[in-house]
Amino acid sequence: MVGAGIFGIPAEAARLAGAWSPALFLLTAVLVAPVLLCFSQLASGTRESGGPARYVQIAFGPQAGFQTGWALYIARLTAFAANLSLMLAAIAHFLPALAEGPARIVALAAIVGGIAALNIVGVVWAMRSLGALTVAKLLPLLALVALGLAQMPAAPVTVALLPADGLALGPALLLMVYAFVGFESGLIPGGEAREPARDMPRALLGALLLCGLLYAALQWLCLRFVPELATQTRPLVALGEALLGPWGASLVLATIVASVGGNLMSSMFAVPRVTHSLAEQGLLPRPLATVSPRFQTPWVSVLLYAVLAWALAATGSFVLLAAMSVLVRLLMYLACLASLPAVDRQGPPDRWRLPGGPTVGLLAAAVCLALLSQVDASAVLGTAGLLAAGSGLYALARWRRPSAGPAGP
């Protein structure tokens, strides 16, 4: 969940919500909570991997499951490419030669290749690397909060209670939701967890609490220390410089590398399992279901994801799809919420139970619908085209499948 978003959102949040922006981060966490509670029950309701695609397939059949998996794959792929570019931009601050030209393309390939190799070698190595990157990104952010509280200025930067154009509540909340999404990727490999019914709800709710408090604290400190926050291009870098001088700016830039690196590692681990799962069901070409006999990882799907992400990051053709990322996710969340009763009926006896019953699910759906009302019409048209393309791929796979003979038991 802590990826690239929090490093860029504070400036736009200040422009849209002024001094109210820290409180809106907490409000966003409260609004997202019903969605995560529902996903906690969904995650504990099946022992199989696949995440959102698997939940929707259980409830509505293979075509709906395929569309959900396809939407998740594209949303995460474009976000991966965008974050990869951001990560290299931070590295280029220290190594300017990597900022453009052939050196940039080679550097992008090296980063993607390294992350893919760790995920092909095995789950244990991937999780250890992800754990190390998580510590490396959280500790500096927590240190910024501690330093900011210790150095609170006697005459802090003053920020208008409301922006000149008034509080833009809807756009501000939609923007802040982007800093909380991504949790759905952690559910995709749920079937590989030892005790998903116990661990998934704890992980989701713990992450939401930590992120909500951390984001609100960072936003509040940016308002207190950074003049003209709304116009800053790197707000947290400016905060680091205000607290520790040039060394603080470099520390935050290094944190961006670690944070985005952790985001990329988690995406490379989870998202290729979508195409692997769909290929196992005969909904995508069979080679994507190939598993390494030595490492027991879906190496073909991992390589495909790596190559596509590198190509998008190198060419920049992913910009429109990246803008549609939140819309695709909200539609996917609604589909998962609708599948909750069916998943619950077939779940194991020790599955986690949703407190509040159907009321929480209705609240979660209302939050998603309210946020959807803030989406631009061009993003809606683009998403419709994306889902139509997914329907075409599904129809092609179903047309080709009979030629392979009858399916086994």
ABEGO torsion letter per residue (X at the ends): XBBAAAAAAAAAAAAAAEAAAAAAAAAAAAAAAAAAAAAAAAAAABABBGEAAAAAAAAAEAAAAAAAAAAAAAAAAAAAAAAAAAAAAAAAAABAAAABEAAAAAAAAAAAAAAAAAAAAEAAAAAAAAAAAAAAAAAAAAAAAAAAAAABBABBBBBBABBAAEBBAAAAAAAAAAAABGAAAAAAAAAABABAAAAAAAAAAAAAAAAAAAAAAAAAAAAAABBGAAABABAAAAAAAAAAEAAAAAAAAAAAAAAAAAAAAAAAAAAAAAAAAAAAAGABBAAAABBBAAAGBBAAAAAAAAAAAAAAAAAGAAAAAAAAAAAAAAAAAAAAAAAAAAAAAABBAABBBBBGEAAAAAAAAAAAAAAAAABBAAAAAAAAAAAAAAAAAAAAAAAAAAAAEBBBX
